[in-house]
Amino acid sequence: MNMSLLDGRDGRKIIGDLAKYYSLRQEQPSAKSFGIYDTFDWRLFEKSLVLYSSEDELILHRLSDYKIVHHAKVSSFPNFVWDFPDGSLKTLLAPILEMRRLLKLAEIHSQSTIYRILNKEQKTVVRLRYEEIRRVNQARKPMFCAHLHVEPIRGYPRYYRKTIGRLGKLGFVQIEPETIYFEALKERNKTPGKYSSKLKLQLQPEMRSDEAAKIILRSLFRIMKVNGTYIGKDLDTEFLHDFRVAIRRTRVALSQIKGVFPVDTTKKFQREFAMVGKLSNELRDLDVYLLKENAYKKMLPDSLRDEINPLFEFLKNKRSRVLEDVKNGLSSRESTKVFRTWENFLDEPPEGSPTAPNAEVPVVKLARKRIRKRYTEILSTGAQILEAANDEKLHALRIECKKLRYLMEFFSSLFPDKKISILIKELKGLQDNLGNFNDLYVQQAYLLKTVDELPLSDDQAKKMTLAIGSLIGNLEERTQMVKGSFSEIFARFASPTHRGLYHELFVTTKGKAGP
């Protein structure tokens, strides 16, 4: 059981008071410093996990009860999951962290003292660990929390219960196991779970559509601003990714939530965000290919894996130059003006306009109409592809699915959570198929184009051509496999069950909107 002082009184003195009632034996105090880590978007916290580092050890705790899940020895702190030593800890963290960097959220200094309560036979019946926690390098300053862990000893439950009661009378109260974690972060003005790239909106069905649209767009702009400040720091690739997704969602909102703003205003911001998004296209492409380095090499025979290294060296050098261009582009006067005028527009109260006929329409009505239209078009295009597979139509369908997905996420709070979640999940499965097809298709073209740009000797060029040829052959094989699975995935998406659910949520109006 974990206990804490009610009012910051001297914990050591209070434990000393236990000596009036029990025989205590104190062990040698120990001190340790711990770093607390998570990703920028709190991926470990969202899984009720917390990662600590101390000297050469990593310790993964379960936040709910503070049990150790895994630990591992390291020679240096691993910034990314691929830097971890092979083992169960890496296996567990890989699907959680993915490509995100671990950031140090806080560093604390813990000084612990073990006290053993002895019975008349001098046997340990209860074990106490008193811990004072301070910020690192502030050992002489007041602690920001003190805790007492009370550990029962098998065979002596009565002593444990009596000790808990006595500590309560002396000023300790029971606390949750994760309290130390929250107090350490609070002391650094950090709020777990504060940032997420996911939209967490709560719209009201009868709300004006222009007002609802601005709520959606303000949320996206916050994500844009937060990530925009970190792109230049180049901590990991997801700051750019989240920034770009927020821009893409903004453009979809402007084009698909139709008739809520004046036409000229909508077109103006569509053009401007297209310009801003284009600034980072090449950088994102390079990030994607560099993140695939290990996956690409695994596709090659052992004899060719080293031969492709010049490609990735070339891409890394190119990325450094392109990153500087992106930083300059996003901080330019033109981009700064786009963000400033956009923020001013979002802060303005709703304004009627002859070219904004849907401004005052209840948002649930407009949401149903727009989602219904996108869904109908997807069914039509998908049916055409089933009759005659066409790469261009597959690419077009991917874009349509993205628009539908964003619309459903924008307006999800207007509909029963369980039902719309089912539809979003099924849509995501179709999107994954189409996205994988597009990625594999584009990767082959990019590799063919890039190999001609590499400054290679004749001998290197021959080996590189063999490696790229083998890689493209592998990618093409996967492309056809993904393409071949489209019909089954689309059939599931367009099944009578899901069509009925779409009709229930977005066609009929008898059911009450909302969760």
Backbone hydrogen bonds, N-H to C=O, Kabsch-Sander energy under -0.5 kcal/mol:
donor,donor_aa,acceptor,acceptor_aa,energy
3,M,148,L,-2.6
4,S,173,V,-2.8
5,L,146,A,-0.9
6,L,171,G,-2.1
11,G,9,R,-0.8
14,I,10,D,-1.9
15,I,11,G,-2.5
16,G,12,R,-2.2
17,D,13,K,-1.6
18,L,14,I,-0.7
18,L,15,I,-1.2
19,A,16,G,-1.5
20,K,17,D,-1.7
21,Y,18,L,-2.1
22,Y,18,L,-2.7
23,S,118,L,-0.8
24,L,22,Y,-0.7
25,R,116,R,-1.9
27,E,114,I,-2.8
30,S,112,S,-2.8
32,K,110,S,-2.6
34,F,108,I,-2.9
35,G,53,S,-2.5
36,I,106,A,-2.9
37,Y,51,L,-2.7
38,D,103,L,-1.7
42,W,39,T,-1.8
46,E,42,W,-2.1
47,K,43,R,-0.6
47,K,44,L,-1.1
48,S,45,F,-2.1
49,L,44,L,-2.4
50,V,61,H,-1.9
51,L,37,Y,-1.1
52,Y,50,V,-0.5
52,Y,59,I,-2.9
53,S,35,G,-1.9
54,S,57,E,-2.6
57,E,54,S,-1.9
58,L,72,A,-2.9
59,I,52,Y,-2.8
60,L,70,H,-3.1
61,H,50,V,-2.9
61,H,59,I,-0.6
62,R,67,K,-2.9
63,L,48,S,-2.5
63,L,61,H,-0.6
64,S,48,S,-0.6
65,D,62,R,-0.5
66,Y,62,R,-2.3
69,V,60,L,-3.5
70,H,60,L,-1.2
72,A,58,L,-2.0
74,V,56,D,-2.7
79,N,77,F,-0.6
83,D,80,F,-1.9
84,F,81,V,-1.4
91,T,87,G,-2.2
92,L,88,S,-2.3
93,L,89,L,-2.3
94,A,90,K,-2.2
96,I,93,L,-0.9
97,L,93,L,-3.1
98,E,93,L,-0.5
98,E,94,A,-2.1
100,R,97,L,-2.4
102,L,79,N,-2.8
103,L,38,D,-2.9
105,L,36,I,-3.2
105,L,103,L,-0.7
106,A,36,I,-1.1
108,I,34,F,-2.7
109,H,134,R,-3.7
110,S,32,K,-3.5
110,S,108,I,-0.5
111,Q,132,E,-2.3
112,S,30,S,-3.0
112,S,110,S,-0.5
113,T,130,Y,-2.3
115,Y,128,L,-3.0
116,R,25,R,-2.6
117,I,115,Y,-0.5
117,I,126,V,-2.7
118,L,23,S,-3.1
118,L,116,R,-0.5
119,N,123,K,-2.0
122,Q,119,N,-2.1
125,V,117,I,-3.0
126,V,117,I,-1.1
127,R,151,E,-2.4
128,L,115,Y,-3.4
129,R,149,H,-2.1
130,Y,113,T,-2.6
131,E,147,H,-3.1
132,E,111,Q,-2.3
133,I,145,C,-2.6
134,R,109,H,-2.5
136,V,107,E,-1.3
138,Q,135,R,-1.5
141,K,138,Q,-1.4
144,F,133,I,-2.0
145,C,133,I,-1.1
147,H,131,E,-2.7
148,L,3,M,-2.9
149,H,129,R,-2.6
150,V,1,M,-3.4
150,V,148,L,-0.6
151,E,127,R,-3.3
151,E,149,H,-0.6
153,I,125,V,-0.9
156,Y,153,I,-2.3
160,Y,156,Y,-1.4
161,R,157,P,-2.3
162,K,158,R,-2.2
163,T,159,Y,-2.4
164,I,160,Y,-2.3
165,G,161,R,-2.1
166,R,162,K,-2.4
167,L,163,T,-2.7
168,G,164,I,-1.9
169,K,165,G,-1.6
170,L,166,R,-1.3
171,G,167,L,-0.6
171,G,168,G,-0.9
172,F,167,L,-2.4
173,V,4,S,-2.8
175,I,2,N,-2.4
179,T,176,E,-1.7
180,I,177,P,-0.6
182,F,178,E,-2.0
183,E,179,T,-2.7
184,A,180,I,-2.4
185,L,181,Y,-2.0
186,K,182,F,-2.6
187,E,183,E,-2.0
188,R,184,A,-0.5
188,R,185,L,-0.8
189,N,186,K,-1.8
190,K,185,L,-2.7
194,K,191,T,-1.9
207,M,204,Q,-1.9
209,S,361,V,-1.4
210,D,359,A,-2.2
212,A,208,R,-2.3
213,A,209,S,-2.5
214,K,210,D,-1.8
215,I,211,E,-1.7
216,I,212,A,-2.2
217,L,213,A,-2.6
218,R,214,K,-2.6
219,S,215,I,-1.8
220,L,216,I,-1.9
221,F,217,L,-2.2
222,R,218,R,-2.1
223,I,219,S,-1.6
224,M,220,L,-2.3
225,K,221,F,-2.8
226,V,222,R,-2.5
227,N,223,I,-2.2
228,G,224,M,-2.3
229,T,225,K,-1.4
230,Y,227,N,-1.3
231,I,227,N,-1.0
232,G,228,G,-0.5
233,K,230,Y,-0.6
234,D,230,Y,-1.0
234,D,231,I,-1.0
235,L,230,Y,-0.6
239,F,236,D,-0.8
241,H,237,T,-1.8
242,D,238,E,-2.9
243,F,239,F,-1.9
244,R,240,L,-2.6
245,V,241,H,-2.6
246,A,242,D,-2.2
247,I,243,F,-1.8
248,R,244,R,-2.9
249,R,245,V,-3.0
250,T,246,A,-1.9
251,R,247,I,-2.4
252,V,248,R,-2.2
253,A,249,R,-2.8
254,L,250,T,-2.4
255,S,251,R,-1.8
256,Q,252,V,-2.9
257,I,253,A,-2.1
258,K,256,Q,-1.7
260,V,257,I,-0.7
266,T,262,P,-2.4
267,K,263,V,-2.7
268,K,264,D,-2.2
269,F,265,T,-2.2
270,Q,266,T,-2.2
271,R,267,K,-2.2
272,E,268,K,-2.1
273,F,269,F,-2.6
274,A,270,Q,-1.7
275,M,271,R,-1.9
276,V,272,E,-2.2
277,G,273,F,-2.5
278,K,274,A,-1.9
279,L,275,M,-1.0
279,L,276,V,-0.6
280,S,277,G,-1.1
281,N,278,K,-1.3
284,R,280,S,-2.4
285,D,281,N,-2.1
286,L,282,E,-2.4
287,D,283,L,-2.4
288,V,284,R,-2.3
289,Y,285,D,-2.1
290,L,286,L,-2.5
291,L,287,D,-2.3
292,K,288,V,-1.0
293,E,290,L,-1.3
296,Y,292,K,-3.2
297,K,293,E,-2.3
298,K,294,N,-1.9
299,M,295,A,-0.8
299,M,296,Y,-1.0
300,L,296,Y,-0.5
300,L,297,K,-1.2
304,L,301,P,-1.9
305,R,301,P,-0.9
305,R,302,D,-0.7
306,D,302,D,-0.5
308,I,304,L,-0.7
308,I,305,R,-0.7
309,N,306,D,-1.4
311,L,308,I,-1.0
312,F,308,I,-1.0
313,E,309,N,-2.1
314,F,310,P,-2.2
315,L,311,L,-2.2
316,K,312,F,-2.3
317,N,313,E,-2.2
318,K,314,F,-2.4
319,R,315,L,-2.4
320,S,316,K,-1.7
321,R,317,N,-1.4
322,V,318,K,-2.5
323,L,319,R,-3.0
324,E,320,S,-1.3
325,D,321,R,-1.6
326,V,322,V,-2.4
327,K,323,L,-2.6
328,N,324,E,-2.3
329,G,325,D,-2.6
330,L,326,V,-2.9
331,S,327,K,-1.5
332,S,329,G,-0.8
336,T,332,S,-2.5
337,K,333,R,-2.0
338,V,334,E,-1.7
339,F,335,S,-2.3
340,R,336,T,-2.2
341,T,337,K,-2.8
342,W,338,V,-2.2
343,E,339,F,-2.3
344,N,340,R,-2.2
345,F,341,T,-2.1
346,L,342,W,-2.5
347,D,343,E,-1.5
348,E,344,N,-0.8
348,E,345,F,-0.8
356,A,353,S,-1.9
358,N,259,G,-2.7
359,A,259,G,-0.7
359,A,356,A,-1.6
361,V,358,N,-0.8
363,V,207,M,-2.8
364,V,205,P,-2.0
365,K,362,P,-0.9
366,L,362,P,-1.6
367,A,363,V,-2.9
368,R,364,V,-2.1
369,K,365,K,-1.8
370,R,366,L,-2.6
371,I,367,A,-2.5
372,R,368,R,-2.4
373,K,369,K,-2.0
374,R,370,R,-2.1
375,Y,371,I,-2.5
376,T,372,R,-2.3
377,E,373,K,-2.0
378,I,374,R,-2.1
379,L,375,Y,-2.3
380,S,376,T,-2.0
381,T,377,E,-2.6
382,G,378,I,-2.8
383,A,379,L,-2.1
384,Q,380,S,-1.7
385,I,381,T,-2.0
386,L,382,G,-2.1
387,E,383,A,-1.4
388,A,384,Q,-2.0
394,L,390,N,-2.1
395,H,391,D,-2.1
396,A,392,E,-2.3
397,L,393,K,-2.7
398,R,394,L,-1.8
399,I,395,H,-1.5
400,E,396,A,-2.0
401,C,397,L,-2.6
402,K,398,R,-1.8
403,K,399,I,-2.0
404,L,400,E,-2.3
405,R,401,C,-2.7
406,Y,402,K,-2.3
407,L,403,K,-2.3
408,M,404,L,-2.5
409,E,405,R,-2.1
410,F,406,Y,-2.9
411,F,407,L,-2.1
412,S,409,E,-0.7
414,L,411,F,-2.0
415,F,412,S,-1.6
420,I,416,P,-2.4
421,S,417,D,-2.1
422,I,418,K,-1.4
423,L,419,K,-1.5
424,I,420,I,-2.5
425,K,421,S,-2.4
426,E,422,I,-2.1
427,L,423,L,-2.4
428,K,424,I,-2.5
429,G,425,K,-1.6
430,L,426,E,-1.5
431,Q,427,L,-2.7
432,D,428,K,-2.8
433,N,429,G,-1.6
434,L,430,L,-2.4
435,G,431,Q,-3.4
436,N,432,D,-2.6
437,F,433,N,-2.0
438,N,434,L,-2.4
439,D,435,G,-2.8
440,L,436,N,-2.5
441,Y,437,F,-2.2
442,V,438,N,-2.7
443,Q,439,D,-2.8
444,Q,440,L,-1.5
445,A,441,Y,-1.3
446,Y,442,V,-2.5
447,L,443,Q,-2.5
448,L,444,Q,-2.0
449,K,445,A,-2.0
450,T,446,Y,-2.8
451,V,447,L,-2.2
452,D,448,L,-0.6
452,D,449,K,-0.5
453,E,450,T,-1.8
454,L,450,T,-0.8
454,L,451,V,-0.6
456,L,454,L,-1.6
461,A,457,S,-3.0
462,K,458,D,-1.9
463,K,459,D,-1.9
464,M,460,Q,-3.0
465,T,461,A,-2.5
466,L,462,K,-1.9
467,A,463,K,-2.3
468,I,464,M,-3.2
469,G,465,T,-2.4
470,S,466,L,-2.4
471,L,467,A,-2.4
472,I,468,I,-3.0
473,G,469,G,-2.1
474,N,470,S,-1.9
475,L,471,L,-2.6
476,E,472,I,-2.8
477,E,473,G,-1.9
478,R,474,N,-1.9
479,T,475,L,-2.4
480,Q,476,E,-2.2
481,M,477,E,-1.6
482,V,478,R,-2.7
483,K,479,T,-2.6
484,G,480,Q,-2.3
485,S,481,M,-1.1
485,S,482,V,-0.6
486,F,483,K,-1.2
489,I,485,S,-1.9
490,F,486,F,-3.3
491,A,487,S,-2.1
492,R,488,E,-1.6
493,F,489,I,-2.1
494,A,490,F,-2.7
495,S,492,R,-1.1
499,R,495,S,-2.7
500,G,496,P,-2.4
501,L,497,T,-1.6
502,Y,498,H,-2.6
503,H,499,R,-2.5
504,E,500,G,-2.3
505,L,501,L,-2.3
506,F,502,Y,-2.9
507,V,503,H,-1.7
508,T,503,H,-2.4
514,G,414,L,-2.1
